[in-house]
Amino acid sequence: MKKMIIASGTGFLGKILIEYFQSKVDTITVLTRGKSRIENNIQFIHWDAKTLGDWTKELDDADILINMSGRSVDCKYTKKNKDLILNSRVQSTAILGEAIGRCKNPPKIWINSSTATIYRHSIDKEMDETNGEIGTGFSVKVAILWEKIFFKQQTPKTRKIALRTSIVLGKNGGALQPILQLTKLGFGGKQGNGNQRISWIHQTDFARSLEFIINNTQIKGVINIVSPKPITNAMFMKTLRKVIKSPFGIPLSKPLLKLGAEIIRTEPELILKSRNVIPKKLENNGFKFMHPNLDCALQNLTN
């Protein structure tokens, strides 16, 4: 691969992709709200994720475009924050589609972030790309509109993939770090009733799955980016306690979680919703996970 574009690639997931692909791609161009600069084979180009500009010329002759844009959902769902969450996703996706339409030689593949939260809360049924049931609520609405605007873009020469990603476990950010700190402080028990499912993926498998998609041209449409087997919240926390050798874990009841979420200005849904999602398309196409087991994944990320 000669050139990869990562839109809004300075966040947690973007940094994982840069680290993974830096030695595999001649040039990585990161579209960022920060200042333009060059670091080795990575060039950072300023954009506002809303309007056309000089950044659009970077898309011509690029092999891959990966869009990671979107305001963090780890906040209180006020009207202002809801608007920011939705608009940051829809606007960036729409403007990238317009930019691709202006290219003489557009990217061969456009991978756009989406979310596994699009599926309904489910304890028993595992959700795949074919038979998964779409949920309701604000987060689901965002995901539906996000994918709608993505697939609406007219890009006949560019293969499109929407990544329905769940929790990416990583060493230097993401959801694992605050959970790890709570567990070290003794609050590593189940959260709520503990029955809600967690669909997760190790950061290396996250990057490897994108490489697999890029190299397998028959894959298109929506794809779940999660490890093979969802796990209950109670078992997730038990496994984490075991890995870091925490002697006990105080459980956090639903009322306590709601109170804590109010104090730190976030939403309890992020913890209490059951994301029971499986990677049917990845596995059917032959993808092999390096870290399919949570115990081994956590050992790798915490040691």
C-alpha positions, 0 to 999 in steps of 0.5 A: 500500500502506498498511501492511507488516509485516516480522517481524525486519526489522532484519537485512541483508535487512530493512534492504534491504526497509525502504530500498526500500519506505519511500517506497512504503508509508504505514507499515512496522511492524518486529517486533523483539527490540529496544525499541519506537520510531518513526522517520518512517513506520517503527514498531518493535514488540517481540516475542520471535518465539515467543509471542503478545503486543500485537504481534499487533494490528499484523497486523489491516488490514495489506496485507503480512506479510514474515517474515525471522526466523531465526538466522544459519547462519554459525556452527559446527553444534553441537547448540545452534546447530542447535537455534537455527537450526531453532527460530528459523525454525519457532517464528516462522512458527508464531506468525505463523500463529496471529496471522493466524488471530486477525485479523478482517482478516488480511494479504492476503499472507504472504511467508515466508523459505525458502532455495535450499539446499533443493535438492541439490548440483548441478553440471549440473542447474539447479533450478527450482520444478517440477523441482528435486530436494530435497537431504539434510543438516541445512540441507535438513532445516531448509528442509523443516520451515520450509516445512512449518510455513509451508504448514500454517498455516490462512490462507484469506484470506491468499496465501502465498509461500515465498521460496527465496532464495540469496545476496543481494549487497549494499553494507552486509552479507551474503556479498559483504562478507567475500568482497570483503575477502578478495579485496582481501587477495589471497585472491580465487582459486577456493574448493575446486575452483571448479566449485560453482555460485553462485546470487545476486541483486542487493539491488535485484532482491531487493526488486523481486522481492518487490514484483512478487510482491505485485502479481501475485496469481496467484503463490503457493507456493514461488518461487526468488529468484535471478538468471537464470544461476548462475555457477561459484565460479571465474568469480564470483571472477574477475569480482570480481577484475576489477571491483575490479582485484585483480592476483592471487587466491590460491586456497583449497583444500578443506582450507584452507577446512575449516581456516579454517571451523574457526578462524572457527567456521562451516561449509565447506558455505556455500562448497562446496555447489553452488547451481544454482538458476534463477528459473523462476516469476519469469521465466515471470510476466514479471519483468525483472531490473535486474541480471541480469549479475554483472559489472554487478551487482558494478560497481554494488555496489563503486563 
